[in-house]
């Protein structure tokens, strides 16, 4: 399968894509060999993709998204209007969307890329949306409620939060729900990045 050309993907965007793929693999604790095996590709090919020497095809990007359980859209929208902002600033209209409204949760990546020691996410939870089963990630996480009401269970204890409230936890189970009639908007920090 030949790599397709992304007309809006310049050298810097290719480097960002390569870095995002490498960051996702590392955040999952996966080796090049494990990841390449799941993709049905060679270690050499994946290494070249992660170093920006080869651009994956759209089909490859779909497979990579599947292996890491992220939406395909995460790999696009690298548009940076001014060169000096690349890797530093994310404009409101250039955020990468990480979810869909059907799931009740839409997230936008506020960080310029997936590199670094943490990721910053804007999360919007629809009224009644809930994470039914507790999740456990090997991360430290913190959140700030911008608007709405938000319930979060951390380590088996529920906490009801409103605008201006915040939380933090590390390596503990959590689940959440929006008990309100309006969307709940949160700013969420996750370290290391999981997207």
Secondary structure, DSSP 4 states (H G I P E B T S, - for coil): -PPPP-TT--HHHHHHHHHHHHHHHHHTT--HHHHHHHHTS-HHHHHHHHTTSSPPPHHHHHHHHHHHT--GGGG-----SSGGGTTT---GGGPEE--BGGGTEEEEE-SSSS-SS-EEEEEEEPTT-B--S-B--SSEEEEEEEES-EEEEETTEEEEE-TT-EEEEES--EEEE--SSS-EEEEEEEES---
